[in-house]
């Protein structure tokens, strides 16, 4: 009972599952975008004042150096100027801004010129400063401030670099190092949403995989139910399932019956009878035009139904196909042992206009009448019903 329910409408289940998976994927994408947007906005809110004050401090330092021809040498040799600049940048230090200092670049090395750190951590003039990012050098190329972010578990450490220009050349760098606490509550809620969506997405992918497997299995089961195991052509189940779907306007309907088949079974046994049925079905299938959607069905026992697709270009081509079927079966050697064979024949009844009937059953009845006429006329021939 459960299996039957699983097999019901698998295509619909796949469609619904795909919609859910796509919806969850879209929700996850939106959540990631929301997280990124929140972090960006929080960062801008948290840093805007700091960056503005630092830029103003850089402008004030430049004013102190307005009469200087060489910023680096004048600061290095003028203690009073050093102290004035240090006092300026000391004002930048807060609870979150731990370090503020002036650097200069000596060839490709950065060195301290002024450091406003506490005495125990203060760097000396010309002390080397190691950098870990190309952004430090980008300041000299772009002549614009740079933000360098350093991600930690619960905080975000930032180096903000402001160039101090002389004419159009970067001479000094005012640098502050500050940290921001991450917005734990917001991040945890978003992380919870992401994990929840990922878990649901994982479950839906597993469910979708199961449904696709069920659909493939269902298709195989359904297909096997429509194929005759002995002859490997369609069976009566296929006809019952599809008789209302087959457009009779497009086909000529024929009924084929193996002549004297009961005698074959009685004389040679049912194993030989099965060989005759199997090879007859194979001959019919090989003679029909698969590319033209011709259909062969084992209707029952030794009887086959053929739907021969009508040709708009060639007249009477359907009858010619049936004539080839009749001839090919009559000329075929059915071996009953390695050295002995028999020949059989078939009778064929044809309804050229099944579309004139109200339904398949009526169309079949007319073709069956033609089949009996073929039998009464000595067998091994084709009769067309007159409507």
C-alpha positions in Angstrom: 0.0 0.0 0.0 2.8 2.4 0.9 4.8 1.4 -2.2 1.7 2.2 -4.4 1.4 5.6 -2.8 5.0 6.3 -3.4 4.6 5.4 -7.1 1.6 7.6 -7.6 2.3 10.7 -9.7 6.1 10.7 -9.3 6.5 13.5 -11.9 4.4 15.8 -9.7 6.5 15.0 -6.7 9.7 15.8 -8.6 8.2 19.1 -9.8 7.1 20.1 -6.3 10.4 19.0 -4.8 12.3 21.1 -7.3 10.2 24.1 -6.6 10.9 23.7 -2.8 14.6 23.2 -3.4 14.8 26.3 -5.6 12.8 28.3 -3.1 15.1 27.2 -0.3 18.1 28.0 -2.4 16.7 31.4 -3.1 16.0 32.0 0.6 19.6 31.0 1.4 20.9 33.4 -1.2 18.7 36.2 0.2 19.9 35.4 3.7 23.6 35.6 2.6 22.8 38.9 0.9 21.1 40.2 4.1 24.0 39.2 6.2 26.4 41.0 3.9 24.3 44.1 3.8 23.9 44.2 7.6 27.6 43.8 8.1 28.4 46.5 5.6 25.9 48.9 7.1 27.1 48.2 10.7 30.6 48.7 9.6 29.9 52.0 7.9 28.0 53.2 11.0 30.8 52.1 13.3 33.6 53.6 11.4 32.3 56.7 9.8 33.2 59.0 12.7 36.6 57.5 13.2 37.5 57.8 9.5 36.3 61.4 9.4 38.3 62.4 12.5 41.4 60.7 11.2 41.2 62.5 7.9 40.9 65.8 9.7 43.9 65.0 11.8 45.9 64.3 8.6 44.9 67.7 7.3 46.0 69.4 10.6 49.4 67.6 10.4 49.8 68.8 6.8 49.2 72.4 8.1 52.0 72.0 10.6 54.2 71.0 7.7 53.2 73.8 5.4 56.5 75.6 5.5 58.5 72.3 5.3 60.5 71.5 2.2 61.2 67.9 3.4 58.6 66.4 5.6 60.6 63.4 6.7 63.9 65.3 7.5 62.1 68.1 9.3 60.2 65.8 11.6 63.2 63.6 12.2 65.4 66.6 13.2 62.8 68.8 14.9 61.8 67.5 18.4 59.3 70.3 18.8 57.6 69.4 15.6 57.6 65.7 16.6 55.9 66.5 19.8 53.2 68.7 18.2 52.4 65.9 15.7 52.5 63.3 18.4 50.0 65.3 20.5 47.7 65.6 17.5 47.6 61.9 16.8 47.4 61.0 20.6 43.9 62.6 20.5 42.9 59.8 18.1 43.5 57.1 20.7 40.4 55.8 22.3 39.1 52.6 23.9 38.9 51.0 20.4 41.8 52.9 18.7 44.8 51.5 20.3 47.6 52.7 18.0 48.1 55.9 16.0 51.4 56.6 14.2 53.2 58.2 11.2 55.1 56.1 8.7 57.2 56.9 5.7 58.5 54.6 3.0 62.2 54.1 2.5 62.6 52.4 -0.8 60.2 49.4 -0.3 60.4 49.4 3.5 58.1 51.2 5.8 59.6 53.0 8.9 58.2 54.8 12.0 58.5 58.6 12.1 56.1 59.4 15.0 54.4 57.0 17.3 51.6 58.0 19.8 51.5 54.6 21.5 52.1 54.3 25.3 55.8 54.4 26.3 56.1 50.7 26.8 55.0 50.0 23.2 56.3 53.1 21.4 58.5 52.5 18.4 61.6 54.6 17.8 62.2 56.9 14.8 63.2 54.9 11.7 62.3 51.6 13.3 61.2 49.1 10.6 57.4 48.5 10.2 56.5 45.2 8.6 53.4 45.2 6.3 51.3 42.2 5.3 49.2 43.6 2.5 49.7 45.2 -0.9 47.2 47.8 0.2 50.0 49.7 1.9 51.7 50.2 -1.4 48.4 50.9 -3.1 48.2 54.2 -1.1 51.2 55.5 -3.0 49.7 54.5 -6.3 46.1 55.7 -5.7 46.9 58.6 -3.3 43.7 57.7 -1.4 43.0 56.3 2.0 43.0 52.5 2.4 41.2 50.2 4.8 42.8 46.9 5.7 40.6 44.4 7.6 41.8 41.7 9.8 39.1 39.2 10.7 39.2 37.6 14.2 36.7 35.3 16.0 34.8 38.0 17.8 36.2 41.2 16.6 37.3 43.0 13.4 40.7 44.7 13.5 41.2 47.5 11.0 44.2 49.5 9.8 43.2 52.8 8.3 45.9 54.5 6.2 45.6 58.2 5.3 48.2 59.6 2.9 49.7 63.0 3.6 50.7 64.5 0.3 53.3 67.1 -0.6 52.2 68.7 -3.8 51.1 65.5 -5.7 53.4 63.0 -4.0 52.7 60.8 -1.0 55.2 61.7 1.7 53.8 60.3 4.9 51.1 57.9 6.1 48.9 58.5 9.1 47.8 55.1 10.4 45.4 54.1 13.1 44.7 50.6 14.2 41.3 50.1 15.8 38.9 47.2 16.5 35.2 46.6 16.3 33.2 44.0 18.1 31.1 42.0 15.7 27.4 42.2 16.1 27.0 38.9 17.8 23.2 38.9 18.2 22.5 39.7 14.6 25.2 37.3 13.3 23.9 34.5 15.5 20.3 34.9 14.3 21.4 35.0 10.7 23.7 32.0 11.2 20.8 30.2 12.7 18.6 31.0 9.7 21.4 29.9 7.3 21.9 26.6 9.2 18.2 26.0 9.3 17.8 26.6 5.6 20.9 24.5 4.8 19.5 21.6 6.8 16.1 21.9 5.1 17.8 22.1 1.7 19.8 19.0 2.6 16.7 17.1 3.5 14.9 18.2 0.4 17.8 17.1 -1.8 17.7 13.7 -0.2 13.9 13.5 -0.7 14.3 14.7 -4.3 16.9 12.0 -4.9 14.5 9.4 -3.5 11.6 10.7 -5.6 13.7 10.7 -8.8 14.7 7.1 -8.0 11.1 6.2 -7.4 10.1 7.9 -10.7 12.8 5.9 -12.6 11.7 2.7 -10.9 8.0 3.5 -11.6 8.8 4.1 -15.3 10.6 0.8 -15.6 7.8 -1.0 -13.8 5.2 0.7 -16.0 7.2 0.0 -19.1 7.6 -3.7 -18.2 3.9 -4.0 -17.6 3.3 -2.8 -21.2 5.8 -5.2 -22.8 4.9 -8.8 -23.7 7.7 -10.9 -22.1 7.7 -13.6 -24.8 7.6 -11.5 -28.0 9.1 -8.2 -26.6 6.4 -6.1 -28.3 3.6 -4.1 -26.7 0.8 -6.2 -24.9 -2.9 -5.8 -24.3 -2.2 -3.7 -21.2 -0.6 -1.1 -23.4 -3.6 -1.1 -25.7 -6.0 -0.7 -22.8 -3.9 2.2 -21.4 -3.4 4.0 -24.7 -6.3 3.2 -27.0 -8.1 6.5 -26.3 -4.8 8.4 -26.8 -3.9 6.9 -30.2 -5.3 9.2 -32.9 -7.1 6.9 -35.3 -7.1 9.6 -38.0 -3.3 9.0 -38.3 -3.4 5.2 -38.7 -4.6 2.2 -40.7 -5.6 -0.6 -38.3 -4.7 -4.2 -39.1 -5.2 -7.5 -37.2 -2.8 -10.4 -37.9 -3.5 -14.0 -36.9 -1.0 -16.9 -37.4 -2.6 -19.6 -39.5 -3.0 -23.1 -38.0 -1.1 -22.1 -34.9 -3.0 -24.6 -32.7 -1.7 -27.4 -35.0 1.8 -26.1 -34.5 1.4 -26.3 -30.7 -0.3 -29.8 -30.9 2.3 -31.3 -33.2 5.6 -29.7 -32.1 4.8 -28.6 -28.5 4.4 -25.2 -26.9 8.2 -24.5 -26.9 8.1 -24.5 -30.7 4.9 -22.5 -30.6 6.7 -19.9 -28.4 9.5 -19.8 -31.0 7.0 -19.2 -33.8 5.3 -16.4 -31.8 8.6 -14.7 -30.9 10.1 -14.8 -34.4 6.8 -13.7 -36.0 6.7 -10.7 -33.7 10.3 -10.0 -34.6 9.6 -10.1 -38.4 6.6 -7.8 -37.9 8.7 -5.3 -35.9 11.6 -5.4 -38.4 9.2 -4.8 -41.3 7.3 -1.9 -39.7 8.6 1.6 -40.0 9.7 2.6 -36.5 10.6 6.1 -37.6 7.0 6.5 -38.8 5.6 5.5 -35.4 4.1 2.2 -36.6 2.9 0.2 -33.6 2.7 -3.6 -33.1 0.8 -5.1 -30.2 0.4 -8.8 -29.2 -3.4 -8.8 -28.6 -3.6 -12.3 -27.2 -2.5 -15.8 -28.2 -1.3 -15.8 -31.8 -3.1 -12.5 -32.7 -1.4 -9.2 -33.3 -2.7 -5.7 -33.8 -0.9 -3.2 -36.0 -1.3 0.5 -36.2 0.3 1.5 -39.6 0.9 5.3 -39.7 -0.7 6.9 -42.8 1.5 8.5 -45.3 0.5 11.8 -46.8 3.0 11.5 -49.7 2.7 7.9 -50.9 -0.6 6.3 -51.7 -1.3 2.8 -50.5 2.0 2.6 -48.7 0.3 1.1 -45.6 -1.0 -1.9 -47.7 2.5 -2.3 -49.1 3.9 -2.5 -45.6 1.3 -5.2 -44.7 2.2 -7.1 -47.9 5.8 -7.1 -46.9 4.8 -8.5 -43.5 2.8 -11.2 -45.1 5.6 -12.1 -47.5 8.4 -12.0 -45.0 6.6 -14.3 -42.6 5.7 -16.8 -45.4 9.4 -16.9 -46.6 10.8 -17.3 -43.1 12.2 -20.7 -41.9 11.1 -21.5 -38.4 13.5 -24.1 -37.1 12.1 -26.8 -34.9 15.5 -28.5 -34.6 19.0 -27.8 -35.8 18.3 -29.3 -39.2 14.5 -29.2 -39.6 12.3 -26.1 -40.1 8.7 -25.4 -40.9 6.9 -22.5 -42.7 3.9 -20.7 -41.5 1.6 -18.1 -42.9 -0.6 -15.4 -41.4 -4.0 -13.8 -42.3 -4.4 -10.1 -42.1 -7.6 -8.1 -41.8 -7.4 -4.3 -42.5 -9.5 -1.3 -41.6 -8.3 1.5 -43.8 -10.5 4.1 -42.0 -10.6 3.4 -38.3 -11.3 7.1 -37.7 -14.8 6.6 -39.1 -15.6 4.4 -36.1 -16.8 5.9 -32.8 -14.1 4.3 -30.8 -11.3 1.8 -31.0 -13.5 -1.2 -30.1 -15.7 -0.5 -33.1 -12.7 0.0 -35.4 -11.2 -3.2 -34.2 -14.4 -5.1 -34.8 -14.4 -4.0 -38.5 -10.7 -5.1 -38.9 -11.6 -8.4 -37.2 -14.4 -9.0 -39.7 -11.9 -8.6 -42.5 -9.5 -11.1 -40.7 -12.3 -13.7 -40.8 -12.8 -13.1 -44.5 -9.1 -13.7 -45.0 -9.3 -16.9 -43.1 -12.4 -18.0 -45.1 -10.6 -17.2 -48.3 -7.9 -19.8 -47.7 -5.6 -17.9 -45.3 -2.2 -16.4 -46.1 -3.8 -13.3 -47.6 -4.9 -9.7 -46.8 -8.5 -8.6 -46.7 -9.8 -5.0 -46.4 -13.1 -4.3 -44.8 -15.6 -2.4 -46.8 -17.2 0.4 -44.9 
